[in-house]
Amino acid sequence: MQMTTLLTIKQHHMSLHCGCGHSAMVSVKELLDRLKPETTVHQVANRARYKRYDGKGSMSFQRFTIP
């Protein structure tokens, strides 16, 4: 299975969801300012953390195109 890289969805946004119910919409374009273009969306979700309790790797995600 081929994983989706950030570069292929640079005009999209990712919605990250924490196990506690907290969620955040993140611009892929902004992620590309900090991460390598070959980074996959799964890697972003696995590395994301909610600062409130440092729960790294417990995020799920959805991908959105926002006009």
CORCORUR-V305167 format. One record per pair of residues at least 12 apart in sequence whose C-alpha atoms are under 10 Angstrom apart, sorted by the first residue. I is the first residue (numbers start at 1). J is the second residue. Records with the same first field share a line. If there is no record, write none. Layout:
I->J ; J
This chain:
2->40
3->38 ; 39 ; 40 ; 41 ; 42 ; 43
4->38 ; 39 ; 40 ; 41 ; 42 ; 43
5->36 ; 37 ; 38 ; 39 ; 40 ; 41 ; 42 ; 43 ; 44
6->28 ; 29 ; 31 ; 32 ; 35 ; 36 ; 37 ; 38 ; 39 ; 40 ; 41 ; 42 ; 43 ; 44
7->28 ; 29 ; 31 ; 32 ; 36 ; 37 ; 38 ; 39 ; 40
8->28 ; 37 ; 38 ; 40
9->28 ; 29 ; 37 ; 41 ; 63 ; 64 ; 65
10->27 ; 28 ; 29 ; 30 ; 31 ; 32 ; 37 ; 65
11->27 ; 28 ; 29 ; 64 ; 65 ; 66 ; 67
12->26 ; 27 ; 28 ; 29 ; 63 ; 64 ; 65 ; 66 ; 67
13->25 ; 26 ; 27 ; 28 ; 29 ; 30 ; 31 ; 62 ; 63 ; 64 ; 65 ; 66
14->26 ; 27 ; 28 ; 31 ; 41 ; 44 ; 45 ; 60 ; 61 ; 62 ; 63 ; 64 ; 65
15->27 ; 45 ; 59 ; 60 ; 61 ; 62 ; 63 ; 64
16->44 ; 45 ; 48 ; 49 ; 50 ; 58 ; 59 ; 60 ; 61 ; 62 ; 63
17->45 ; 48 ; 49 ; 50 ; 58 ; 59 ; 60 ; 61 ; 62
18->45 ; 48 ; 49 ; 50 ; 55 ; 56 ; 57 ; 58 ; 59 ; 60 ; 61
19->50 ; 55 ; 58 ; 59 ; 60
20->50 ; 55 ; 58 ; 59
22->50 ; 59
23->50 ; 59 ; 60 ; 61
24->50 ; 61
25->61 ; 62 ; 63 ; 64
26->63 ; 64
27->63 ; 64 ; 65 ; 66
28->41 ; 63 ; 64
31->44
41->60 ; 61 ; 62 ; 63
42->57 ; 59 ; 60 ; 61
43->57
44->57 ; 59 ; 60 ; 61
45->57 ; 58 ; 59 ; 60 ; 61 ; 62
46->58 ; 59 ; 60 ; 61
47->59
48->60
